[in-house]
């Protein structure tokens, strides 16, 4: 089989309270990565703003916009100019009172390929996303781009093997996870490390179980009481970490990922072949008790 690979650009940045400055900063980083050979650029979750979900504030709904809309139009022009694919996480205003945490995909010719709406919505201290986001209703999505079939999931989705499995079964060649996750500044170092390792391990497991590379791009910087932990990373199709970004620094990195290795790993470790799909009906229940 002829070797096929793609160069992934990871854009790990800190954000300010000014959306236009965040957009300009991100576009500069995209250009930087493209100059280094990146073909597919993945941006962090909700890159145009601070992570506003740390509080429940109605004023934050003003940050949302239509998709497609102004941001996708501008990013589409950049994608076309540079000949790159851009995976862009945005705050979508679908209609009055209906908002989503959404990722749009712009192809290398600048065309808008569509969007994925975050399916799993957290509601925890510092992550009050249920206040803002309606759960996704488009199902899981794979986008056929100039450089391969991209499976897009978002942040909290990354903890769910079901989401990774379904997206992989739909033909995704790489799983992408735009992310915004951090440490509360009152936490100790041991807790921080335990949380980061759990976050990375669950996603490495998605790569192993499905035989596809995984790309997770997180933000960094201090916002309110949260130190976003960066640590963006890329694995190969068997969960080996090919690159991990620093925790507390901005980083733009280009990592080459093989798309042909999946065939070898899936052949020698045939998890998909041996799935007992006839036995999985119980997973459709919330919990397997008498009720």
C-alpha positions as CSV (number, residue, x, y, z in Angstrom):
1,X,0.0,0.0,0.0
2,X,1.3,3.4,-0.9
3,X,2.1,5.5,2.1
4,X,-0.3,8.3,2.8
5,X,0.2,10.9,5.4
6,X,-1.0,14.3,6.4
7,X,0.6,17.2,8.3
8,X,-1.5,18.4,11.2
9,X,-1.2,21.9,12.6
10,X,-2.0,22.3,16.3
11,X,-2.9,25.8,17.3
12,X,-2.6,26.1,21.2
13,X,-3.1,29.7,22.3
14,X,-4.3,31.8,25.2
15,X,-7.3,34.1,24.6
16,X,-8.4,37.6,25.5
17,X,-11.8,39.2,26.0
18,X,-11.7,40.7,22.5
19,X,-13.0,38.3,19.8
20,X,-11.5,40.2,16.8
21,X,-8.1,40.1,18.3
22,X,-8.4,36.4,19.1
23,X,-9.4,35.8,15.5
24,X,-6.5,37.8,14.1
25,X,-4.1,36.1,16.5
26,X,-5.4,32.7,15.4
27,X,-5.2,33.5,11.7
28,X,-1.5,34.6,12.2
29,X,-0.9,31.2,13.9
30,X,-2.6,29.4,11.0
31,X,-0.3,31.2,8.6
32,X,2.7,30.3,10.7
33,X,1.7,26.6,10.7
34,X,1.0,26.6,6.9
35,X,4.5,28.0,6.3
36,X,5.8,25.0,8.2
37,X,3.9,22.6,5.9
38,X,0.6,22.1,7.8
39,X,-2.2,20.8,5.7
40,X,-5.0,20.5,8.3
41,X,-5.2,23.1,11.1
42,X,-7.1,22.3,14.3
43,X,-8.1,25.2,16.5
44,X,-8.9,25.0,20.2
45,X,-12.5,25.0,21.5
46,X,-14.3,28.4,21.3
47,X,-11.0,30.1,20.2
48,X,-12.6,33.5,19.5
49,X,-13.3,34.3,23.2
50,X,-12.4,33.6,26.7
51,X,-14.0,30.4,28.0
52,X,-17.2,32.1,29.1
53,X,-18.9,29.0,30.5
54,X,-17.1,29.4,33.8
55,X,-20.1,31.7,34.7
56,X,-23.8,31.8,33.9
57,X,-24.2,35.3,32.4
58,X,-26.8,36.1,29.8
59,X,-24.5,38.8,28.3
60,X,-22.2,36.0,26.9
61,X,-24.9,35.0,24.4
62,X,-23.9,38.1,22.4
63,X,-20.7,36.2,21.5
64,X,-22.5,33.8,19.3
65,X,-23.0,34.0,15.5
66,X,-24.5,32.1,12.6
67,X,-22.7,29.2,11.0
68,X,-21.9,29.6,8.2
69,X,-21.4,33.3,9.0
70,X,-18.7,35.9,9.4
71,X,-16.0,33.7,11.0
72,X,-16.4,30.9,8.5
73,X,-16.3,33.3,5.7
74,X,-13.0,34.8,6.9
75,X,-11.5,31.5,7.7
76,X,-12.6,30.1,4.4
77,X,-10.7,32.9,2.6
78,X,-7.6,32.0,4.6
79,X,-8.0,28.3,3.9
80,X,-8.3,29.0,0.2
81,X,-5.3,31.3,0.1
82,X,-3.1,28.9,2.0
83,X,-4.5,25.6,0.5
84,X,-5.2,24.2,4.0
85,X,-8.2,22.6,5.8
86,X,-9.3,24.4,9.0
87,X,-11.2,22.8,11.8
88,X,-12.8,25.8,13.7
89,X,-14.7,25.6,17.0
90,X,-17.3,28.3,17.2
91,X,-20.3,29.5,19.4
92,X,-23.3,29.1,17.1
93,X,-26.5,31.1,17.3
94,X,-29.0,28.8,15.5
95,X,-32.1,30.9,16.4
96,X,-33.3,33.1,19.1
97,X,-32.8,31.1,22.3
98,X,-31.1,28.1,20.6
99,X,-27.3,28.0,20.8
100,X,-24.8,25.3,20.1
101,X,-21.1,24.5,20.7
102,X,-20.2,23.9,17.1
103,X,-17.2,23.1,14.9
104,X,-17.1,24.1,11.3
105,X,-14.8,22.6,8.7
106,X,-13.4,24.7,5.8
107,X,-11.8,22.8,3.0
108,X,-8.5,23.6,1.2
109,X,-10.4,25.4,-1.6
110,X,-12.1,27.6,1.0
111,X,-15.5,25.9,0.8
112,X,-17.6,25.3,3.9
113,X,-18.1,21.6,4.3
114,X,-20.5,21.6,7.2
115,X,-20.6,21.5,10.9
116,X,-20.7,19.2,13.9
117,X,-22.6,20.2,17.1
118,X,-21.2,19.0,20.4
119,X,-23.3,16.1,21.6
120,X,-22.2,15.7,25.3
121,X,-22.7,18.9,27.3
122,X,-21.1,19.1,30.8
123,X,-22.5,21.0,33.8
124,X,-19.8,21.2,36.5
125,X,-18.3,23.9,38.6
126,X,-16.4,26.1,36.1
127,X,-18.0,24.4,33.1
128,X,-21.6,25.5,33.1
129,X,-22.2,24.6,29.4
130,X,-25.8,23.4,29.8
131,X,-26.7,27.1,30.5
132,X,-25.4,28.0,27.0
133,X,-25.6,25.1,24.7
134,X,-28.4,22.9,23.3
135,X,-27.1,19.4,22.8
136,X,-26.1,18.6,19.3
137,X,-28.8,17.2,17.0
138,X,-26.8,16.5,13.8
139,X,-25.4,13.2,15.0
140,X,-21.8,12.2,14.6
141,X,-20.1,13.6,11.5
142,X,-17.2,12.8,9.2
143,X,-16.0,15.4,6.6
144,X,-14.3,14.4,3.4
145,X,-11.6,17.0,2.8
146,X,-8.7,17.5,0.4
147,X,-6.4,15.7,2.9
148,X,-8.6,12.9,4.2
149,X,-11.7,12.0,6.1
150,X,-11.9,13.9,9.4
151,X,-14.0,12.9,12.3
152,X,-14.8,15.9,14.5
153,X,-15.8,15.7,18.2
154,X,-15.6,18.4,20.8
155,X,-14.1,18.5,24.3
156,X,-16.5,16.6,26.7
157,X,-17.2,14.2,23.8
158,X,-13.6,13.0,24.3
159,X,-14.5,11.0,27.4
160,X,-17.0,8.8,25.6
161,X,-15.8,5.8,23.7
162,X,-19.2,5.5,22.0
163,X,-18.7,8.8,20.2
164,X,-15.2,7.8,19.0
165,X,-16.4,4.4,17.9
166,X,-19.4,5.7,15.9
167,X,-17.3,8.4,14.2
168,X,-14.6,5.9,13.4
169,X,-17.2,3.4,12.0
170,X,-18.4,6.2,9.7
171,X,-15.0,6.2,8.0
172,X,-13.0,8.8,9.9
173,X,-9.3,8.5,9.2
174,X,-8.4,10.9,12.1
175,X,-10.3,12.0,15.2
176,X,-10.1,15.6,16.1
177,X,-11.0,17.1,19.5
178,X,-11.0,20.9,19.9
179,X,-10.8,21.3,23.7
180,X,-11.0,23.8,26.5
181,X,-10.1,22.2,29.8
182,X,-8.0,23.3,32.7
183,X,-7.0,23.1,36.3
184,X,-8.6,25.2,39.1
185,X,-5.8,27.3,40.5
186,X,-6.4,26.0,44.0
187,X,-5.6,22.4,43.0
188,X,-2.3,20.7,44.0
189,X,0.2,19.4,41.4
190,X,-0.6,15.7,42.0
191,X,-4.3,16.3,41.2
192,X,-3.4,18.3,38.2
193,X,-1.2,15.5,36.8
194,X,-3.8,12.8,37.6
195,X,-6.4,14.8,35.7
196,X,-4.2,15.4,32.7
197,X,-3.1,11.8,32.5
198,X,-6.7,10.6,32.6
199,X,-7.6,13.1,29.8
200,X,-4.8,11.9,27.6
201,X,-5.2,8.2,28.4
202,X,-8.9,8.0,27.5
203,X,-8.1,9.6,24.1
204,X,-5.1,7.3,23.5
205,X,-7.5,4.4,24.1
206,X,-9.8,5.7,21.4
207,X,-6.9,5.5,19.0
208,X,-6.1,2.0,20.0
209,X,-9.7,0.7,20.0
210,X,-10.5,2.2,16.6
211,X,-7.1,2.1,14.9
212,X,-7.1,5.8,14.0
213,X,-4.9,8.7,15.0
214,X,-6.2,11.2,17.5
215,X,-5.6,15.0,17.6
216,X,-6.5,17.0,20.8
217,X,-6.0,20.8,20.8
218,X,-6.5,22.6,24.1
219,X,-6.1,26.2,25.0
220,X,-3.6,27.6,27.6
221,X,-3.4,30.6,29.8
222,X,-5.1,31.8,33.0
223,X,-8.8,32.8,32.8
224,X,-10.5,33.7,36.0
225,X,-9.8,30.8,38.5
226,X,-8.8,28.4,35.8
227,X,-5.3,27.6,34.4
228,X,-6.0,26.0,31.1
229,X,-3.6,23.1,30.9
230,X,-2.6,23.2,27.2
231,X,-0.9,19.8,26.6
232,X,-2.3,19.4,23.1
233,X,-1.2,16.2,21.6
234,X,-1.2,13.8,18.6
235,X,-1.2,10.0,18.7
236,X,-0.7,7.5,15.9
237,X,-3.3,4.8,15.1
238,X,-2.2,2.7,18.1
239,X,-2.2,5.4,20.7
240,X,1.5,6.3,20.7
241,X,2.0,9.9,21.5
242,X,3.8,11.5,18.6
243,X,3.8,15.0,20.1
244,X,2.7,16.7,23.2
245,X,2.7,20.5,23.7
246,X,3.8,22.3,26.9
247,X,1.2,23.0,29.5
248,X,1.6,26.7,30.2
249,X,2.9,28.1,26.9
250,X,1.4,29.0,23.6
251,X,2.5,26.6,20.9
252,X,2.0,26.2,17.1
253,X,3.2,22.8,16.0
254,X,3.1,20.7,12.8
255,X,3.0,16.9,13.2
256,X,3.0,14.4,10.3
257,X,0.5,11.6,10.8
258,X,0.4,8.4,8.8
259,X,-3.0,7.4,7.4
260,X,-1.8,4.0,6.1
261,X,-0.8,2.6,9.5
262,X,-4.4,2.1,10.4
263,X,-4.7,-0.8,8.0
264,X,-1.8,-2.6,9.6
265,X,-3.0,-2.0,13.2
266,X,-6.5,-3.0,12.4
267,X,-5.3,-6.2,10.7
268,X,-3.0,-7.3,13.4
269,X,-5.2,-6.1,16.3
270,X,-8.7,-6.9,14.7
271,X,-10.9,-5.2,17.3
272,X,-13.4,-4.2,14.7
273,X,-13.6,-7.7,13.2
274,X,-14.3,-9.3,16.6
275,X,-16.9,-6.9,17.8
276,X,-20.0,-8.7,19.0
277,X,-22.6,-6.2,17.8
278,X,-25.3,-8.7,18.6
279,X,-24.6,-8.4,22.3
280,X,-24.4,-4.6,22.7
281,X,-28.1,-3.8,23.1
282,X,-27.8,-3.2,26.9
283,X,-25.6,-0.2,26.3
284,X,-28.6,1.7,25.1
285,X,-29.9,1.8,28.7
286,X,-28.8,4.4,31.2
287,X,-27.9,1.8,33.9
288,X,-28.5,-1.9,34.1
289,X,-30.6,-2.2,37.2
290,X,-34.0,-3.7,37.8
291,X,-35.7,-0.5,36.6
